[in-house]
Amino acid sequence: MGTSRFAVVSAAVAVTLLGSSLTPAAAAPVLGPVAVGSGGAVVSDTPESTAAGLRILRAGGTAADAAVAVAATLGVTDPYVAGLGGGGYLVYYDARTRSVHTIDGRETAPAAAGADLFLDPATGQPLAFPAAVTSGLSVGVPGMLATWQQALARWGRFRLADDLRPAVDVAERGFRVTETLREQTRQNAARFAQFSSTSALFLPGGQLPEVGTTLRNPDLAATYRQIGREGITALYGGPIGADVVRTVHELPLAPGATLRPRPGLMQLRDLATYRALPVAPTHVNYRGYDVYGMVPSSSGGSTVGESLNILGNFALGEMSRAQALHHYLEATRLAFADRNRYVGDPAYTDVPLAGLLSPGFGRQRACLIDPAHALTSPVAPGDPAAGAGGCTPAGPVQARQPDGETHTNHFVVTNRWGNVASYTNTIEQLGGSGIVVPHRGFLLNNELTDFDFTPLQPGVPDPNLPAAGKRPRSSMSPTIVLRDGRPWLALGSPGGATIITTVLQVLVNRIDFGMTLPQAIAAPRASQRNSTTTQAEPGFLADPAVPELQRLGQRFTVNTTSPLDPSITIPPDIGVAAGLEFLGHGKVLAAGEPVRRGGTSAGVVVPRG
């Protein structure tokens, strides 16, 4: 993979945050939500992770090298959202071959898992969602590190140890606790306190960390160093993996813990046999743009693609705002019905992907949209095998809506050669399972709760039930858009099932409504997922078009409570998008969130207007 080149890195880019866990922190890199320039660009959730990516790009790394550096640093500075204990999906544009590739790094169920994974053996009934999340049962075999290694093997220039070095520096020296991190800790404090390893890391002295103090994670720094020396087998069958398995079986409960979480099923062999999968991307053409996304096990590419195919039958830009938004909401209502019925791990279920993404099926579903009235959810799925036929309105079905992951992060990277990475990674709920691996410094995921605990509709096959080695369905939607065969946009978002609608809404804002990319990202959001009500941000409800939408039968709700504890308030935000727009002649616009999740950080190697 080449030799280390960090001697040439600018000291202004290297992260040098000093201090102990309760001392004032050194200033973080100053990076705003928008940047324009050349030579490479990064947009991510934290200034330290964006700076880490820029550090690698300045040293001559590729977009793959920088993506690993960003993801690893996010494991330090965004620890409740992603890290070594999780997984994700990478969409990558290779400028040399002018082609788009994807890697499925989704977690898998242990070999001992079956369809009854989340059923209480005493009653035969599904476990309560919070009890399933905060347990060893919820922990899937992590795919993050395998994804990094595969990306570097295919497109990297540096060794894994080199790309981990910025994250090691941040973990060892520390980073400033932000208001966002403190708030996320508050939302998790009760369950974090149940585990000695988690509370020791994230609740110093048993208290919430104060804004402005420094959080250090020397255990994670040591873990990264060990991986750099020994390679990924340190996790996949080696000593780090053994610690993960021990933690899943022997939960590190704190003295006086009131929870009695269930242990998990993972064995070391599950880790040793894990593989990140190279797969072909999804592809649809929308108004002349080629939109590439993630195939199943993610439902992101198929559902975004189907929604675009539905909307392609309408001239949104010529409609009133109320009618355009009505069509957007109805398109996702229909596409989510098909997602829930047909999409799962393709190694275990026959996913009719070509049918779902066919223009004919888009016409079949589009003909059900009534400009005068909203459909009644849950709507029935369509028939992908029928193409444009089968446009027969079906009455609402009695289908339960699935639970889904709620917190991830997404970042985008490009380098001087025009390679592009769009990467979404996660540990599922905010704080994952709530369990830090003792002496390793990272949280374990609860991805297996993305399986349906029982069939969503009695008597109808469910493609997303647990099974040995199976990947739970995801909503992650890393996306790359080409125009005339060249990158034009790269984008994605966190937010569970709202990821799909966020990515779609940003695309519609940019392509159909003519917003700039920063405007498209900042605009208020609404997410219709085949539910009786549409989740909306307060800013969306202030849109003058909303009263007309309500007259059409659209109903809205604002979500301000945690899915794990309704007594915990959470921000009503939907998604945290990150995007790149390629302006030609090597110039790129990097855009993140100005407000959501405290604002995100965009940076370029060579700034210019």
Order of alpha helices (4+ residues) and beta strands (2+ residues): beta-alpha-alpha-beta-beta-alpha-alpha-alpha-beta-alpha-alpha-beta-alpha-alpha-alpha-beta-beta-beta-alpha-alpha-alpha-alpha-beta-beta-beta-beta-alpha-alpha-beta-beta-alpha-alpha-beta-beta-beta-beta
